[in-house]
């Protein structure tokens, strides 16, 4: 098990605590909070130090690095030998380009949302100055504020929502979540390319969720092809402001959908897939029956089965 330690401001730690609410664990003595994700266990101490430890602590820590640390991290990443030929040139990050990202994939309740944003060099400077960064490092309130900022600037964007009923139908047909995401990204990219027309565009950056060859395989299975000058990069929102803006719009869309679903059911649906989700599932089953979950949740998640322990 590897580990990393960084020091953050009290404000940043509070943001982290709010973000990791659905992943929280009992904190040890002297700690403000502890949380566990698939990549790492995060422990924030009153001293301001935050410990990331686990299988991939660098992935989790990257969401919270300040600008100086990001620059240093970016330089190290670009120098590393890429594991495929679709890694973008660092120059592209400061040129006109499209970025895409998704939200809701790890949440039991709610749909998958994908957004794409086209930014010019001027737009990038403006959005950076207004705090546009990876949505994972922002509170829900800030995400909504920044999403509104992006939309009011009339920046070209496109979005797609895969509602739960359709998601579950595709899953039963044998579609993996990876294929669903690939087709959503592809749909959004095509929409956005049509919107910008002949406007200069140096490339497309997809926040990588699978190997490019696998992504192309998904497209080919539906008789689609990869758009020219498409690149893939993990943690792309840390490098591309367009991807960061897309992550904010995708997350804001997901939050809005969760609000609608919660209102329909008359109870607040929790995000994530932590044990507290199981108790809400059980409550819904008791009140409405199990069949209703098809319209509100990704029913193949293990949470569905775990919920029956609370009945």
Backbone torsions as a table, in degrees:
resi	resn	phi	psi	omega
1	UNK	NA	122.7	179.0
2	UNK	-95.5	162.7	-178.8
3	UNK	-148.8	154.2	178.1
4	UNK	-134.9	148.2	178.5
5	UNK	-129.2	130.4	176.3
6	UNK	-131.8	156.8	176.0
7	UNK	-108.7	133.2	-177.4
8	UNK	-128.2	162.4	176.8
9	UNK	-73.3	162.6	178.6
10	UNK	-61.8	-36.9	179.6
11	UNK	-65.0	-42.5	179.3
12	UNK	-65.6	-40.5	179.4
13	UNK	-64.6	-36.5	177.0
14	UNK	-64.5	-40.8	176.3
15	UNK	-60.6	-42.8	179.4
16	UNK	-63.4	-43.4	-179.5
17	UNK	-59.9	-43.5	179.4
18	UNK	-66.5	-41.3	-178.5
19	UNK	-64.3	-40.2	-175.2
20	UNK	-89.9	16.1	-177.4
21	UNK	-52.1	-45.8	-176.3
22	UNK	-76.9	-4.5	179.6
23	UNK	-113.4	10.3	-169.3
24	UNK	-68.7	147.9	173.9
25	UNK	-125.2	167.8	176.8
26	UNK	-65.4	124.5	-177.8
27	UNK	-75.6	147.5	176.3
28	UNK	-77.3	170.0	178.7
29	UNK	-56.2	136.9	178.6
30	UNK	83.2	0.5	-178.8
31	UNK	-103.1	149.8	177.0
32	UNK	-84.6	-40.9	175.2
33	UNK	-160.3	162.6	172.1
34	UNK	-138.4	141.0	-179.9
35	UNK	-144.2	158.3	-179.5
36	UNK	-131.7	125.2	174.5
37	UNK	-116.3	-178.0	-179.7
38	UNK	-68.0	-21.5	-176.8
39	UNK	-96.1	-30.1	-173.8
40	UNK	-165.9	163.2	168.1
41	UNK	-99.7	127.6	-177.1
42	UNK	-110.9	124.0	178.8
43	UNK	-125.6	118.9	-179.4
44	UNK	-103.8	127.9	-177.5
45	UNK	-105.0	158.5	-178.1
46	UNK	-63.0	-20.5	178.3
47	UNK	-71.1	-13.5	-177.2
48	UNK	100.1	-8.8	178.4
49	UNK	-82.5	141.2	178.1
50	UNK	-124.2	126.2	-178.9
51	UNK	-100.1	126.7	174.8
52	UNK	-113.1	120.6	-179.7
53	UNK	-142.1	143.1	-178.7
54	UNK	150.9	-155.7	-176.8
55	UNK	-72.8	-36.2	-179.0
56	UNK	-141.2	64.6	-177.0
57	UNK	-62.5	-28.8	-178.8
58	UNK	-64.8	-31.5	179.6
59	UNK	-66.7	-42.8	-178.7
60	UNK	-72.5	-41.3	-178.5
61	UNK	-64.3	-32.9	-177.5
62	UNK	-60.1	-24.7	-179.8
63	UNK	-69.0	-17.2	-170.0
64	UNK	-122.6	2.6	-177.4
65	UNK	-67.1	146.3	177.0
66	UNK	-79.0	178.1	-172.5
67	UNK	-60.6	-42.6	-179.0
68	UNK	-63.0	-43.6	179.1
69	UNK	-66.9	-35.4	178.7
70	UNK	-63.9	-42.9	-180.0
71	UNK	-61.1	-45.1	179.3
72	UNK	-63.6	-43.9	179.6
73	UNK	-64.3	-40.5	-179.8
74	UNK	-62.7	-43.9	-178.7
75	UNK	-61.2	-42.0	179.7
76	UNK	-65.9	-40.7	-178.0
77	UNK	-65.8	-44.1	-177.4
78	UNK	-65.4	-31.1	179.8
79	UNK	-74.0	-21.7	-179.1
80	UNK	-69.7	148.9	178.8
81	UNK	-72.0	121.8	-179.4
82	UNK	-67.4	151.6	-179.9
83	UNK	-91.2	5.5	173.6
84	UNK	-157.5	170.9	-174.0
85	UNK	-90.3	8.6	-176.4
86	UNK	-104.4	17.8	177.0
87	UNK	-77.5	129.3	-178.3
88	UNK	-70.9	154.0	172.2
89	UNK	-69.8	143.0	177.6
90	UNK	-55.9	-26.3	179.4
91	UNK	-60.7	-31.6	-176.2
92	UNK	-63.5	-29.1	-177.3
93	UNK	-60.6	-24.5	-178.9
94	UNK	-109.2	12.2	177.7
95	UNK	-111.9	166.1	176.5
96	UNK	-58.6	123.6	177.9
97	UNK	-160.4	168.4	177.8
98	UNK	-102.4	141.3	174.2
99	UNK	-129.5	142.7	178.4
100	UNK	-130.7	149.5	178.1
101	UNK	-156.0	167.2	-177.6
102	UNK	-132.0	167.3	177.8
103	UNK	-144.7	158.9	175.1
104	UNK	88.6	1.6	-174.7
105	UNK	-71.1	-29.8	-179.0
106	UNK	-100.3	6.4	-178.8
107	UNK	-96.2	131.9	179.2
108	UNK	-64.8	-48.2	179.0
109	UNK	-89.0	150.0	173.8
110	UNK	91.2	166.1	-175.8
111	UNK	-84.7	-179.5	166.9
112	UNK	-98.6	133.0	177.8
113	UNK	-121.0	141.3	178.2
114	UNK	-130.3	141.2	177.6
115	UNK	-135.6	151.4	175.5
116	UNK	-131.6	142.0	-178.5
117	UNK	-132.9	137.1	173.9
118	UNK	-105.7	124.0	-179.7
119	UNK	-122.5	140.7	169.7
120	UNK	-90.8	169.8	178.2
121	UNK	-58.4	-38.4	179.1
122	UNK	-64.8	-45.3	178.2
123	UNK	-58.4	-40.1	-177.9
124	UNK	-60.5	-46.0	179.9
125	UNK	-60.8	-44.2	-179.4
126	UNK	-62.6	-48.9	-176.2
127	UNK	-68.8	-36.7	176.6
128	UNK	-60.7	-41.9	-178.8
129	UNK	-66.9	-21.2	-179.1
130	UNK	-97.0	5.5	173.1
131	UNK	94.3	15.2	178.8
132	UNK	-70.9	119.0	179.8
133	UNK	-149.9	-174.8	-179.2
134	UNK	-55.0	130.0	-177.5
135	UNK	-61.5	-25.1	-179.5
136	UNK	-66.3	-20.1	-179.7
137	UNK	-96.2	9.7	-175.9
138	UNK	-120.9	151.2	174.0
139	UNK	-75.0	161.5	178.4
140	UNK	-58.9	-39.3	179.8
141	UNK	-61.8	-44.5	-179.2
142	UNK	-67.4	-36.5	178.3
143	UNK	-60.5	-44.6	179.4
144	UNK	-63.7	-40.1	179.8
145	UNK	-64.3	-46.2	-178.5
146	UNK	-69.6	-34.4	176.8
147	UNK	-61.5	-41.8	178.1
148	UNK	-64.1	-39.5	177.8
149	UNK	-60.7	-46.2	-179.9
150	UNK	-61.7	-44.4	-177.0
151	UNK	-68.9	-38.3	-178.6
152	UNK	-70.6	-20.9	177.0
153	UNK	-79.1	-4.0	178.9
154	UNK	57.3	38.4	175.8
155	UNK	-75.7	135.2	-179.6
156	UNK	-58.9	128.7	178.4
157	UNK	-149.7	165.5	174.5
158	UNK	-146.2	153.2	-179.3
159	UNK	-146.9	161.6	178.2
160	UNK	-146.8	147.0	178.5
161	UNK	-126.3	125.3	173.8
162	UNK	-101.4	98.7	-177.1
163	UNK	-68.7	158.0	-171.4
164	UNK	-59.0	-40.2	-178.6
165	UNK	-60.7	-45.4	178.4
166	UNK	-68.1	-41.3	178.1
167	UNK	-54.8	-50.2	-177.4
168	UNK	-65.8	-34.2	178.0
169	UNK	-66.3	-43.8	179.3
170	UNK	-65.8	-39.0	179.8
171	UNK	-62.8	-38.2	178.4
172	UNK	-70.2	-25.2	178.0
173	UNK	-80.7	-3.7	177.9
174	UNK	103.8	3.3	177.5
175	UNK	-73.0	133.2	172.1
176	UNK	-81.3	162.6	176.7
177	UNK	-63.6	-32.2	177.9
178	UNK	-60.2	-42.7	178.9
179	UNK	-66.5	-40.6	178.0
180	UNK	-58.6	-45.9	-179.5
181	UNK	-64.1	-41.9	-179.7
182	UNK	-60.1	-43.7	-178.3
183	UNK	-70.9	-33.0	176.4
184	UNK	-67.0	-45.7	177.6
185	UNK	-60.1	-44.5	-179.2
186	UNK	-60.6	-43.2	179.5
187	UNK	-62.5	-44.4	-179.8
188	UNK	-64.8	-42.6	179.7
189	UNK	-62.1	-43.6	179.3
190	UNK	-63.2	-41.9	177.3
191	UNK	-59.4	-45.8	-175.8
192	UNK	-70.0	-39.1	177.3
193	UNK	-62.1	-38.4	176.8
194	UNK	-65.3	-37.3	-179.3
195	UNK	-65.9	-44.4	-174.4
196	UNK	-83.7	-16.0	175.5
197	UNK	55.8	-121.8	-176.9
198	UNK	-90.8	9.1	177.6
199	UNK	-59.8	135.4	-179.3
200	UNK	-53.3	127.5	-178.3
201	UNK	-142.8	115.5	-175.1
202	UNK	-85.2	-7.8	178.4
203	UNK	164.5	178.8	-179.7
204	UNK	-129.1	129.0	177.8
205	UNK	-115.3	121.1	177.0
206	UNK	-102.7	130.0	174.1
207	UNK	-65.5	109.2	-168.3
208	UNK	-65.9	124.9	175.9
209	UNK	-119.5	-6.0	174.9
210	UNK	-157.2	168.0	178.7
211	UNK	-64.4	143.2	180.0
212	UNK	-52.9	-37.6	179.6
213	UNK	-64.3	-37.3	179.0
214	UNK	-70.1	-41.5	177.3
215	UNK	-57.2	-46.6	-179.7
216	UNK	-66.4	-33.2	176.5
217	UNK	-63.2	-41.1	177.5
218	UNK	-61.4	-44.0	179.8
219	UNK	-63.5	-44.6	-178.7
220	UNK	-61.5	-34.1	179.8
221	UNK	-64.9	-20.4	177.5
222	UNK	-111.5	18.6	177.4
223	UNK	60.3	39.1	177.6
224	UNK	-118.5	159.0	179.2
225	UNK	-127.4	157.4	-178.7
226	UNK	-70.5	134.8	177.7
227	UNK	-66.2	146.3	179.1
228	UNK	-58.3	150.0	177.2
229	UNK	56.9	41.2	175.6
230	UNK	-97.4	133.7	-178.6
231	UNK	-126.4	157.6	-179.2
232	UNK	-126.8	136.9	-178.9
233	UNK	-152.4	127.7	175.9
234	UNK	-71.9	145.0	-176.4
235	UNK	54.2	37.8	-176.6
236	UNK	-60.1	-26.7	-179.3
237	UNK	-65.8	-16.4	177.5
238	UNK	-80.6	-14.7	-176.5
239	UNK	-115.4	-39.3	-175.6
240	UNK	-104.9	121.0	176.7
241	UNK	-66.3	-30.2	177.6
242	UNK	-64.3	-42.4	177.8
243	UNK	-68.1	-39.8	178.0
244	UNK	-60.7	-43.0	178.1
245	UNK	-64.3	-39.8	178.2
246	UNK	-64.6	-38.2	179.6
247	UNK	-64.5	-35.4	178.8
248	UNK	-69.2	-45.1	179.3
249	UNK	-65.4	-39.7	179.4
250	UNK	-64.9	-43.1	-179.5
251	UNK	-67.7	-41.1	178.7
252	UNK	-62.4	-40.5	177.6
253	UNK	-62.6	-42.5	178.3
254	UNK	-62.5	-44.1	179.2
255	UNK	-61.3	-41.5	178.6
256	UNK	-63.5	-40.6	178.3
257	UNK	-66.0	-38.1	177.9
258	UNK	-64.9	-37.4	176.8
259	UNK	-61.1	-44.4	-179.3
260	UNK	-64.1	-45.0	-179.2
261	UNK	-65.3	-40.3	178.6
262	UNK	-63.1	-41.1	179.4
263	UNK	-64.6	-40.2	179.8
264	UNK	-62.5	-39.9	-177.8
265	UNK	-86.2	-17.8	-179.3
266	UNK	79.0	20.7	174.5
267	UNK	-151.8	152.3	-177.3
268	UNK	-77.5	118.9	179.3
269	UNK	-82.6	126.9	-179.0
270	UNK	-76.2	150.1	175.5
271	UNK	-85.6	166.5	179.0
272	UNK	82.2	-161.3	-179.2
273	UNK	-143.0	31.7	-179.1
274	UNK	-74.3	169.3	-178.5
275	UNK	-53.6	-30.5	-179.4
276	UNK	-64.6	-24.2	176.5
277	UNK	-64.1	-38.8	-178.8
278	UNK	-59.4	-38.6	-178.7
279	UNK	-68.9	-35.8	177.4
280	UNK	-68.7	-38.3	177.8
281	UNK	-59.7	-46.5	-179.6
282	UNK	-59.8	-40.9	179.0
283	UNK	-62.2	-40.8	179.6
284	UNK	-66.9	-42.5	179.8
285	UNK	-61.3	-43.5	-179.7
286	UNK	-62.8	-41.2	-174.8
287	UNK	-82.9	-37.0	-173.1
288	UNK	-120.9	-14.0	-175.3
289	UNK	95.8	154.9	-174.4
290	UNK	-67.6	-29.7	-175.6
291	UNK	-60.9	-27.5	-176.3
292	UNK	-67.8	-21.9	-179.3
293	UNK	-59.9	-26.7	-178.2
294	UNK	-58.1	-28.4	-178.4
295	UNK	-94.0	-4.5	-174.2
296	UNK	-127.5	-13.9	-170.5
297	UNK	-142.5	165.8	172.4
298	UNK	-91.4	91.2	-165.3
299	UNK	-67.9	-16.0	179.9
300	UNK	-79.8	-9.5	175.8
301	UNK	-60.3	151.1	-178.8
302	UNK	-62.8	-20.7	-179.2
303	UNK	-57.3	-34.3	-178.8
304	UNK	-59.0	-48.2	-179.4
305	UNK	-68.3	-39.3	-178.8
306	UNK	-65.5	-29.2	-176.7
307	UNK	-62.6	-27.7	-177.0
308	UNK	-67.8	-14.9	175.4
309	UNK	-69.5	-18.5	-179.1
310	UNK	-97.6	0.1	-179.3
311	UNK	-85.4	NA	NA
